[in-house]
Amino acid sequence: MGRKQTNKVIFENITVLDAGAKGVSVAKAPEGQVIFIPNVVPGDVVDVQTLKKRKSYFEGKAIKFHAYSENRIEPVCQHFGACGGCKWQNMKYEQQLFYKNQEVYNNLKRIGKIELPDFEPILGSEKQFFYRNKMEFGFSDTRWLNEKEIQSEDQSLSKKPALGFHIPRMWDKILDIEKCHLQEDPSNAIRNAIRQFATDNDMPFFNARNHEGLLRTLMIRTASTGEIMVLLQFFKEDKKQRELLLDYINTTFSQITSLQYVINGKANDTLYDQDIKLYKGRDYILEEMEGLQFSINAKSFYQTNSDQAYELYKITREFAGLTGNEVVYDLYTGTGTIAQFVSKKAKKVIGVEAVPEAIADAKENAKRNSITNCEFYVGDMKNVFNDDFIAQHGQPDVVITDPPRDGMHKDVVEQLLKIGAAKIVYVSCNSATQARDLALMDEHYKVTRVRPVDMFPQTHHVENVVLLEKR
């Protein structure tokens, strides 16, 4: 039953039916319209106040719970609900895996419209908290207040600076984070110490709307080897204040391997076009996997869950079924981690990547690991991966492709069909675009194995590995 209140509709006793896209859950209004609701779990029975009305659906929020789902648990994080980073923290982990597996299946079946084998069991993460090796935090001179703080009418709260995460859909609002459960210590200690020291020494936090202040962002990277990288982004140069803060960090946290900074006065926070300065230590940290070492610099892409990256790469290598005689192409190779990981079971591996710095890292890592059967080339995939490239480097027996979220360019798909490798192992962080690409290849390739991998517990994100074999 629905009733009007201040131009918004309230639907009463609504049963949450399913987990939907982007971490929200799905219910249906009495007249059949879909309702998207955050911070609820399938099985909850709630009253929903609508916030937005679209042509075919509502967006709303739960304002009263009549019954709780048997799959609901108490979130461990004090920031749950406001942060938006771990939207499924109130759901049992077994159910998270169920819905992730279901999403992959639905995308491959509905979008790809292809014949599928039985899925192999989704691989859950042994660590469900403190699993990320990279975190980025923003500074703000005016912190975001939650509802309880607003109701307290304490005007001083809004004047306190923040160091934490952007509020979802609000580019200029930062939620101050006291303890995050995503990255192992000393991550929380470093962030909290920096905030306190900067506040005590009157260092201006950034104002994104007015583009003023000094402290802009903080990045912390960790490795399974125990090495730590800290990078501070300043909006402008203030040598005295900058060195005061960096010296404090260096003295307080002697275990930091790499302490770096950047002066970024442009409109956005991205580091990829910035000149990063080394302050103490070395300009990279080392990750290790099966005896291989990979250097990670401030701009490097590396899977953000190191333990699960290892499991993902093992599945990829298993699907490839290498005997030592194959020529393997690793498309979208990044810093060459997969290429080098499979190289000992291949005759030759050719890696291709669009980012020059990543290819430089790949070559350096191969040299560090004494790998001589990997070659790396830089360029836009749709331009580089052509007939001349194949003629120069040889016909691949196996292709491994791990594209960005947008999937593969249609020209890359066409080239894959043209060369007709016996096997393609497709690793994806977006099963929807993966399904689209699989549909384009379905006439020539049959999907013979599928295994989802959970890289990001407490979120809706899921990785998926597919093996295609020539028909």
Summary of the structure (lengths in Angstrom):
residues: 471
radius of gyration: 24.2
end to end distance: 53.7
largest distance: 70.8
contacts: 1542
relative contact order: 0.11
helix: 27%
strand: 31%
